[in-house]
């Protein structure tokens, strides 16, 4: 009887500890997400130099030390904010492996191209273009951030190559990938939609026509 009671007591005592541990993990993740949301907003609105870690902490409702303990530095937080702005969350899942892109494989080839361009337009129309400007601002004085920019662009080129293979059913040659990488870029979106006043839909229509001009119709 004593052994039975002792076993039950031990199990009962263990449950709250596991619950508190899970609750703490959820709280840490929630805090991290709130810091990232604040970083995306402030870096996009104010750029690199005018955004401080203190302002991000205040916006997120946490201590400055919490920001540093979670991300290490202001520039690391900017990089994380860019990643979140591109895919919508902090999960380490590439864009081409996410549900919107995977669904395109079930569409006819011509709709795959328009769908892929629409995904790019949706991303660019958010805070990404302004965060990219903040990253380049930081890169001007920091070689590590400059390297990050190079890596992000290399990753975007890989995404363009995978998009073309999805749409056309074959691997595109390097020249075609280079051209599409240049056409379907944050820079063209910024030029047309922010500087010239185009809508995102107008940019998407132009991008589809431009890709078809160089890569052919699917």
C-alpha positions in Angstrom: 0.0 0.0 0.0 2.8 2.4 0.9 4.6 1.7 -2.4 1.4 2.3 -4.3 0.8 5.7 -2.6 4.4 6.7 -3.1 4.2 5.9 -6.8 1.0 7.9 -7.3 2.4 10.9 -5.4 5.5 10.9 -7.4 3.5 10.8 -10.7 1.2 13.6 -9.5 4.1 15.7 -8.5 5.7 15.2 -11.8 2.8 16.4 -13.9 2.8 20.1 -12.8 6.6 20.3 -13.4 6.1 19.1 -17.0 3.2 21.5 -17.4 5.2 24.4 -16.1 8.1 23.5 -18.4 5.7 23.4 -21.5 4.1 26.6 -20.4 7.5 28.3 -20.0 8.5 27.1 -23.5 5.3 28.6 -25.0 6.0 31.9 -23.2 9.5 32.0 -24.5 8.3 31.4 -28.1 5.6 33.9 -27.7 8.0 36.5 -26.5 10.4 35.8 -29.4 7.5 36.2 -31.9 6.5 39.5 -30.3 10.1 40.8 -30.5 10.3 39.7 -34.2 7.0 41.4 -35.0 8.2 44.6 -33.4 11.5 44.4 -35.3 9.8 43.9 -38.6 7.6 46.8 -38.0 10.3 49.3 -36.8 13.0 48.3 -39.2 10.6 48.6 -42.1 9.3 52.0 -41.0 12.5 53.6 -39.8 15.4 51.8 -41.4 18.6 50.5 -39.8 20.2 53.5 -38.2 17.0 55.0 -36.8 15.8 51.8 -35.2 17.2 51.0 -31.8 17.1 47.8 -29.7 15.5 49.8 -27.0 12.7 50.9 -29.3 12.1 47.3 -30.4 12.0 46.2 -26.7 9.5 48.9 -25.9 7.3 48.0 -28.8 7.4 44.3 -27.8 6.9 45.0 -24.1 10.1 43.3 -23.0 13.4 44.3 -21.4 16.3 45.2 -23.7 18.2 42.3 -22.1 15.5 40.0 -23.3 16.1 41.1 -26.9 19.8 40.6 -26.6 19.5 37.2 -24.9 17.2 36.0 -27.7 19.1 37.3 -30.7 22.5 38.4 -29.6 22.8 41.7 -31.6 20.8 44.3 -33.5 22.0 43.1 -36.8 21.1 39.4 -36.1 17.6 40.6 -35.2 17.4 42.5 -38.5 18.4 39.3 -40.3 15.8 37.3 -38.4 13.2 39.9 -39.1 13.9 39.7 -42.9 13.5 35.9 -42.8 10.2 36.2 -41.0 9.0 38.9 -43.5 9.8 36.6 -46.4 8.0 33.5 -45.3 5.7 34.7 -42.6 7.1 32.9 -39.6 10.4 31.8 -38.0 10.2 28.2 -39.0 13.3 27.0 -41.0 11.3 25.9 -44.0 12.4 27.2 -47.5 9.8 29.1 -49.5 9.6 26.5 -52.2 8.8 23.8 -49.6 5.8 25.7 -48.2 2.2 25.0 -49.0 1.5 27.8 -51.5 4.4 26.7 -53.7 3.7 23.0 -53.3 0.2 23.5 -54.4 1.4 25.0 -57.7 2.6 21.6 -58.9 -1.1 20.5 -59.3 -1.9 23.5 -61.6 -1.5 23.6 -65.4 1.9 25.0 -66.4 0.6 28.5 -67.4 -1.1 28.9 -64.1 2.0 27.8 -62.3 4.0 30.7 -63.6 1.3 33.2 -62.7 0.9 31.6 -59.3 4.6 31.8 -58.6 4.8 35.4 -59.6 1.8 36.2 -57.4 3.6 34.7 -54.5 6.6 36.9 -55.2 4.3 39.9 -55.5 2.6 39.1 -52.2 6.0 38.9 -50.5 7.3 42.1 -52.0 4.1 44.1 -51.2 4.7 43.5 -47.5 7.5 44.9 -45.4 10.2 42.9 -47.3 11.2 45.7 -49.7 11.7 48.1 -46.9 13.6 45.6 -44.8 15.8 44.9 -47.8 16.6 48.6 -47.9 17.4 48.5 -44.1 19.7 45.5 -44.7 21.6 47.3 -47.5 21.8 50.4 -45.2 23.4 48.2 -42.5 25.6 46.4 -45.1 27.3 49.7 -46.1 29.2 49.7 -42.8 29.3 46.0 -41.8 30.9 43.3 -44.0 29.0 40.5 -42.2 25.7 42.1 -43.1 26.9 42.6 -46.7 27.7 38.9 -46.8 24.2 38.2 -45.6 22.8 40.3 -48.4 24.8 38.3 -50.9 23.6 35.0 -49.4 20.0 36.2 -49.5 20.3 37.1 -53.2 22.0 33.7 -53.9 19.1 32.0 -52.2 16.6 34.0 -54.3 18.4 33.0 -57.4 18.1 29.4 -56.4 14.4 29.9 -55.8 14.0 31.4 -59.3 15.8 28.4 -60.8 13.4 26.0 -58.9 10.4 28.1 -59.9 11.4 27.8 -63.6 11.9 24.1 -63.3 8.4 23.8 -61.7 6.8 25.8 -64.4 8.6 24.5 -67.5 9.3 20.9 -66.3 13.0 21.2 -67.1 16.1 22.9 -65.6 16.7 26.3 -67.1 20.1 27.3 -68.3 22.2 29.8 -66.3 21.5 32.8 -68.6 17.7 32.3 -68.3 17.9 32.0 -64.5 20.1 35.1 -64.3 17.6 37.1 -66.4 14.5 35.9 -64.4 16.4 36.5 -61.2 16.9 40.1 -62.3 13.4 40.6 -63.6 11.5 39.2 -60.6 13.3 41.1 -58.0 12.7 43.5 -55.1 14.4 46.2 -57.2 11.9 46.0 -60.1 9.0 45.8 -57.7 10.3 48.9 -55.9 10.9 50.8 -59.1 7.4 50.1 -60.6 5.2 49.9 -57.5 6.8 52.4 -55.1 8.4 54.9 -57.4 6.0 54.7 -60.4 2.8 54.0 -58.5 1.9 50.6 -60.2 -0.3 48.2 -58.3 1.1 44.8 -57.3 -1.2 43.2 -59.9 0.2 45.4 -62.6 3.7 44.4 -61.6 2.7 40.7 -61.6 1.2 41.0 -65.1 4.4 42.6 -66.4 6.6 40.0 -64.7 4.7 37.1 -66.2 5.0 38.7 -69.7 8.7 39.4 -69.1 9.5 35.9 -68.0 7.6 34.5 -71.0 9.5 36.8 -73.3 12.9 35.3 -72.2 11.9 31.7 -71.1 8.9 31.1 -73.5 5.4 30.2 -72.7 5.0 27.2 -70.4 
